[in-house]
Amino acid sequence: MLVNNQINEQNQNVGFDNEKYFSAQKKAILERVDKFSKLYLEFGGKLLFDMHATRVLPGYEGDNKLKLIESMKESAEVLYCINATELELQHKWGETNLTLDKLALKETMGLTKRGVSVLGIVVCKQNGEKKSTEFKREVEKHGGKVFFTKAIKGYPNDLKKVFGKNGFDAQEYIPSTKKIIIVAGAGANSGKMFTCLSQIYQDYKRGINSGYAKWETFPIWNLPIDHPVNIAYEAATADILDKIKYDKLHEKAYKEKAVNYNRDVENFRLLKKITKQFVPKENYMHSYKSPTNMGVNMASEGIINDEIVRGAAKKEILRRYGVYKEKYKTKETSKKTISRMNQLLKKAKIKK
């Protein structure tokens, strides 16, 4: 009787059906994979364990991304991207409390131990930084590979330079043998999109019909813009000032409301602008009509109790506010972050 009561109590606190979500998410990814000879699938958010998702979606299993990669490992390989400048600064990343080099090693070695093929770590926008060279030696000591990409002057607006001799052609090409290339990384500006576009361009020159898609758990595109789960995403990225907005292109093309965030809206414009220059008309990427359509995000499929999820998300927004307040005291974040959090508390109708 006691066991049954415990199970019932646990079920009362669950707002998310992980099994239902996992099945829908895998199906959406494989359907997109079928559109191309090779798909570069950018993974947003945490790779090995997503603590934010477990807090705002009670019932979500934090290692979903890892489990999904494992389930597709016969046809998937991983590229892991980090930014050379951030590597040099030796910041600690989020809740991991690890510097970028240690986080990259931990996550790629964790994948290898699970039998997942890791093509290597891409150090993006490398310009002779000392830490990048040291990091390459450390990775090679553990049996891994490191690739470097160089910044393209005028990227992405100056297309002559993007497609000139010092543009995509000058980047180190990373050969792969499997159909799905999962492009992951740590933090914003890690160079994942640049790596995908460079690889697609070089694949095209080799006669390979490659494509791109994005998997980002948050924001959840088919939840309202003011849903606490989506506001919790803004709270999680308040220090880099991410903002959720309506995807007007999606509404125009598909007659349904959708939300996205500023960086993916910009990435969609970039994808369309650059691939228009060299991707054949029959390539499925030309059918993308919105940033949301560029993605394969199915998180809403798992929500089974909206009230529980809303409550959990509001708790997370408050928790983030407390974290940023402490960071502000130690000068680890700015006044802009606190101001942004005050706006989000008001938006979510939460009193401090």
Residue, then its C-alpha position, 0 to 999 in steps of 0.5 A: m500500500l505504501v509503495n502504491n501511495q509513493i507511485n501515485e504521489q510521484n505521478q501527481n508531480v509528473g507533467f511530461d511523458n518522456e517515452k511519448y516525447f522520445s518516440a516523437q522526437k526520434k521519428a521527426i529526426l529520421e524523417r528529416v534524415d531521409k530527405f538528404s544523402k547526409l544530414y548535419l543535425e545541429f544540437g542546441g543546449k546541453l549534450l550529456f545531461d540537460m538539468h534545465a529541461t528536467r526542472v521545467l518539464p517534470g518527467y523529462e529525462g535529462d540524458n535524452k540527447l545522449k540516449l537518442i544519439e546512442s539509438m542512432k549510433e550505427s548511422a551517426e557520428v558526432l562533431y563537437c564545436i568550441n570557440a577558440t577565443e572562449l577557450e583562451l579565456q578559460h571561463k567556467w560553463g554554466e552549471t557544469n563548473l568546468t572550463l571549456d577544454k575540460l567540458a569538451l573532453k568530458e562530453t566527447m569521451g563520454l560519447t566514445k565510452r557509449g560506443v558513439s563515433v566522435l569525428g573530432i572536436v572543431v576549434c572554431k575561428q582559430n587564429g594561432e591562440k596558445k590554448s588551442t594548440e595545448f588543447k589539441r595536444e591534450v585531446e590527441k593524448h586521449g586518442g581524439k582528433v582536433f580540427f581548426t576552422k579560420a574566421i572568414k573576413g566579412y562573413p556572412n555578409d561578404l559573399k565574395k569572401v565567403f566563396g573566395k579562396n580564403g573562405f569555405d574552400a580554405q577550411e579544413y574538410i572533415p570527411s565522414t562515412k555515416k549519414i547523420i552528422i550530429v554537430a554539438g558544442a558548448g555555449a553560444n557562438s561555438g561555431k556549429m552553424f559555420t561548421c555545418l555550412s562549411q561542410i555542406y559546401q565542401d560536400y557539394k563540391r564532392g557530389i554529396n547532397s548534404g543538408y542541415a536541420k536544428w534540434e533545440t528543445f527550447p523554446i517550445w515552438n508551439l507553446p504560447i510566447d508567454h508560457p512560463v516554459n518559454i519564459a524560463y528559457e529566456a531566464a536561462t539565457a538572460d545573461i546573453l539576452d536571448k529573446i523569444k519572438y513570433d515566427k512571422l515567416h512560419e505563420k505566413a507560410y503555414k497559417e499557424k502561430a509559432v515562436n522562435y528566438n533571435r539567434d535562430v531567426e538570424n541563423f535561418r536568414l544566414l542558411k537561406k542566403i548562403t545555400k542559395q548560392f550553391v545548393p541545387k534547387e532539388n535539395y530539400m533545404h529550399s523547402y524551408k520557409s521559416p526558422t521553425n520549419m528548419g527545426v525538428n523540435m517535438a518537446s510539446e508532444g510530451i507535455i501531459n499536464d500543463e498546470i504542473v509544467r507551468g508551476a515548475a517553470k515559474k519555480e525555475i524562473l525564480r531560481r534563475y533570478g536568485v542565481y543571477k543576483e548572487k553572480y551580480k554580487t561577485k561581478e560574474t554577471s552584469k546589471k543588464t542581466i538583473s534588469r532582464m530578469n526583472q522584465l521576465l518576472k513581470k512577464a511571467k506574473i511572478k512576485k519576487 
